Amino acid sequence: MDRFNEIKDLILGLEGDFDKFYDKKNQAAGTRVRKGMQDLKNLAQEIRIEVQNIKNEG
């Protein structure tokens, strides 16, 4: 469940930047959103590999 909490924390941490970018058109916030989404993608890939490895062990 720790991995799920990592994803949730990452997404919740981006909420303010999403608001600033989409509602207030803050370009720096857009950069932070893009970085956060890349981090989310990388974390999701790590979790996919971890799940596959656990599945294959059993």
mmCIF file of the C-alpha atoms, coordinates in Angstrom:
data_MODEL
# 
_entry.id   MODEL 
# 
loop_
_atom_site.group_PDB 
_atom_site.id 
_atom_site.type_symbol 
_atom_site.label_atom_id 
_atom_site.label_alt_id 
_atom_site.label_comp_id 
_atom_site.label_asym_id 
_atom_site.label_entity_id 
_atom_site.label_seq_id 
_atom_site.pdbx_PDB_ins_code 
_atom_site.Cartn_x 
_atom_site.Cartn_y 
_atom_site.Cartn_z 
_atom_site.occupancy 
_atom_site.B_iso_or_equiv 
_atom_site.pdbx_formal_charge 
_atom_site.auth_seq_id 
_atom_site.auth_comp_id 
_atom_site.auth_asym_id 
_atom_site.auth_atom_id 
_atom_site.pdbx_PDB_model_num 
ATOM 1  C CA . MET A 1 1  ? 0.000  0.000   0.000   1.00 0.00 ? 1  MET A CA 1 
ATOM 2  C CA . ASP A 1 2  ? 3.014  2.273   0.326   1.00 0.00 ? 2  ASP A CA 1 
ATOM 3  C CA . ARG A 1 3  ? 3.354  2.502   -3.444  1.00 0.00 ? 3  ARG A CA 1 
ATOM 4  C CA . PHE A 1 4  ? -0.267 3.608   -3.764  1.00 0.00 ? 4  PHE A CA 1 
ATOM 5  C CA . ASN A 1 5  ? 0.368  6.326   -1.196  1.00 0.00 ? 5  ASN A CA 1 
ATOM 6  C CA . GLU A 1 6  ? 3.411  7.486   -3.179  1.00 0.00 ? 6  GLU A CA 1 
ATOM 7  C CA . ILE A 1 7  ? 1.230  7.973   -6.255  1.00 0.00 ? 7  ILE A CA 1 
ATOM 8  C CA . LYS A 1 8  ? -1.502 9.684   -4.260  1.00 0.00 ? 8  LYS A CA 1 
ATOM 9  C CA . ASP A 1 9  ? 0.971  12.060  -2.591  1.00 0.00 ? 9  ASP A CA 1 
ATOM 10 C CA . LEU A 1 10 ? 2.549  12.920  -5.935  1.00 0.00 ? 10 LEU A CA 1 
ATOM 11 C CA . ILE A 1 11 ? -0.820 13.716  -7.507  1.00 0.00 ? 11 ILE A CA 1 
ATOM 12 C CA . LEU A 1 12 ? -2.031 15.722  -4.529  1.00 0.00 ? 12 LEU A CA 1 
ATOM 13 C CA . GLY A 1 13 ? 1.241  17.650  -4.543  1.00 0.00 ? 13 GLY A CA 1 
ATOM 14 C CA . LEU A 1 14 ? 0.591  18.704  -8.133  1.00 0.00 ? 14 LEU A CA 1 
ATOM 15 C CA . GLU A 1 15 ? -2.929 20.009  -7.486  1.00 0.00 ? 15 GLU A CA 1 
ATOM 16 C CA . GLY A 1 16 ? -1.811 23.566  -6.804  1.00 0.00 ? 16 GLY A CA 1 
ATOM 17 C CA . ASP A 1 17 ? 0.354  23.702  -9.906  1.00 0.00 ? 17 ASP A CA 1 
ATOM 18 C CA . PHE A 1 18 ? -2.500 22.369  -12.051 1.00 0.00 ? 18 PHE A CA 1 
ATOM 19 C CA . ASP A 1 19 ? -4.723 25.148  -10.712 1.00 0.00 ? 19 ASP A CA 1 
ATOM 20 C CA . LYS A 1 20 ? -2.080 27.809  -11.294 1.00 0.00 ? 20 LYS A CA 1 
ATOM 21 C CA . PHE A 1 21 ? -1.392 26.631  -14.828 1.00 0.00 ? 21 PHE A CA 1 
ATOM 22 C CA . TYR A 1 22 ? -4.907 25.987  -16.112 1.00 0.00 ? 22 TYR A CA 1 
ATOM 23 C CA . ASP A 1 23 ? -6.786 28.716  -14.261 1.00 0.00 ? 23 ASP A CA 1 
ATOM 24 C CA . LYS A 1 24 ? -4.169 31.444  -13.878 1.00 0.00 ? 24 LYS A CA 1 
ATOM 25 C CA . LYS A 1 25 ? -2.027 30.638  -16.946 1.00 0.00 ? 25 LYS A CA 1 
ATOM 26 C CA . ASN A 1 26 ? 1.187  30.544  -14.874 1.00 0.00 ? 26 ASN A CA 1 
ATOM 27 C CA . GLN A 1 27 ? 3.857  29.166  -17.227 1.00 0.00 ? 27 GLN A CA 1 
ATOM 28 C CA . ALA A 1 28 ? 6.267  28.115  -14.438 1.00 0.00 ? 28 ALA A CA 1 
ATOM 29 C CA . ALA A 1 29 ? 3.494  26.027  -12.921 1.00 0.00 ? 29 ALA A CA 1 
ATOM 30 C CA . GLY A 1 30 ? 3.084  24.335  -16.307 1.00 0.00 ? 30 GLY A CA 1 
ATOM 31 C CA . THR A 1 31 ? 6.732  23.316  -16.198 1.00 0.00 ? 31 THR A CA 1 
ATOM 32 C CA . ARG A 1 32 ? 6.229  21.859  -12.728 1.00 0.00 ? 32 ARG A CA 1 
ATOM 33 C CA . VAL A 1 33 ? 3.130  19.991  -13.941 1.00 0.00 ? 33 VAL A CA 1 
ATOM 34 C CA . ARG A 1 34 ? 5.091  18.491  -16.828 1.00 0.00 ? 34 ARG A CA 1 
ATOM 35 C CA . LYS A 1 35 ? 7.899  17.407  -14.483 1.00 0.00 ? 35 LYS A CA 1 
ATOM 36 C CA . GLY A 1 36 ? 5.403  15.946  -12.025 1.00 0.00 ? 36 GLY A CA 1 
ATOM 37 C CA . MET A 1 37 ? 3.647  14.017  -14.763 1.00 0.00 ? 37 MET A CA 1 
ATOM 38 C CA . GLN A 1 38 ? 6.997  12.597  -15.916 1.00 0.00 ? 38 GLN A CA 1 
ATOM 39 C CA . ASP A 1 39 ? 7.725  11.552  -12.324 1.00 0.00 ? 39 ASP A CA 1 
ATOM 40 C CA . LEU A 1 40 ? 4.284  9.922   -12.180 1.00 0.00 ? 40 LEU A CA 1 
ATOM 41 C CA . LYS A 1 41 ? 4.978  8.051   -15.411 1.00 0.00 ? 41 LYS A CA 1 
ATOM 42 C CA . ASN A 1 42 ? 8.311  6.781   -14.081 1.00 0.00 ? 42 ASN A CA 1 
ATOM 43 C CA . LEU A 1 43 ? 6.772  5.733   -10.765 1.00 0.00 ? 43 LEU A CA 1 
ATOM 44 C CA . ALA A 1 44 ? 3.959  3.915   -12.564 1.00 0.00 ? 44 ALA A CA 1 
ATOM 45 C CA . GLN A 1 45 ? 6.505  2.030   -14.675 1.00 0.00 ? 45 GLN A CA 1 
ATOM 46 C CA . GLU A 1 46 ? 8.469  1.024   -11.563 1.00 0.00 ? 46 GLU A CA 1 
ATOM 47 C CA . ILE A 1 47 ? 5.282  -0.270  -9.953  1.00 0.00 ? 47 ILE A CA 1 
ATOM 48 C CA . ARG A 1 48 ? 4.313  -2.193  -13.110 1.00 0.00 ? 48 ARG A CA 1 
ATOM 49 C CA . ILE A 1 49 ? 7.690  -3.943  -13.108 1.00 0.00 ? 49 ILE A CA 1 
ATOM 50 C CA . GLU A 1 50 ? 7.454  -4.652  -9.374  1.00 0.00 ? 50 GLU A CA 1 
ATOM 51 C CA . VAL A 1 51 ? 3.959  -6.140  -9.731  1.00 0.00 ? 51 VAL A CA 1 
ATOM 52 C CA . GLN A 1 52 ? 5.045  -8.286  -12.667 1.00 0.00 ? 52 GLN A CA 1 
ATOM 53 C CA . ASN A 1 53 ? 8.049  -9.593  -10.724 1.00 0.00 ? 53 ASN A CA 1 
ATOM 54 C CA . ILE A 1 54 ? 5.923  -10.450 -7.683  1.00 0.00 ? 54 ILE A CA 1 
ATOM 55 C CA . LYS A 1 55 ? 3.344  -12.114 -9.915  1.00 0.00 ? 55 LYS A CA 1 
ATOM 56 C CA . ASN A 1 56 ? 5.993  -14.231 -11.642 1.00 0.00 ? 56 ASN A CA 1 
ATOM 57 C CA . GLU A 1 57 ? 7.510  -15.369 -8.320  1.00 0.00 ? 57 GLU A CA 1 
ATOM 58 C CA . GLY A 1 58 ? 4.221  -16.856 -7.099  1.00 0.00 ? 58 GLY A CA 1 
# 
